[in-house]
Amino acid sequence: MRRISSGAQWEPVIGYSRAVVAGPLIEVSGTTAPEAGDDAYAQTKAAIEKIHAALAEAGASLDDVVRTRMFVTDISRWQEYGRAHGEAFGSIRPAASMIEVKGLIEPTMLVEIEATAYRGLSASPIP
């Protein structure tokens, strides 16, 4: 098993890794991007870029993602979150959930995204 760190200050405090690689399986922890401002689309897009970077470090890509979970603080903004997700995953079409939550660890966070990927799937033909 291999652990990938983003260098975030919270990783050792809370006890988690940005991603964990176990054989072909890659689990990416909840990823946020409050630095993108109060824009649901921008935060979602930036979080997906961070997920992409973690996957690349694990030897995978967005094409290998089979599942995403989006935890959002305001479901009425679903189109903003969904547009960014669709731009990244529109042709990949992983199983996905968008769940409204009461809040995230910081009030400026609007979305937190988890991803599950399997390395090598993108090279396999889809029937």
Secondary structure, 3 states (H helix, E strand, C coil): CEEECCCCCHHHHHHCCCEEEECCEEEEEEECCHHHCCCHHHHHHHHHHHHHHHHHHCCCCHHHEEEEEEEECCHHHHHHHHHHHHHHHCCCCCEEEEEECCCCCCCCCCEEEEEEEECCHHHCCCC
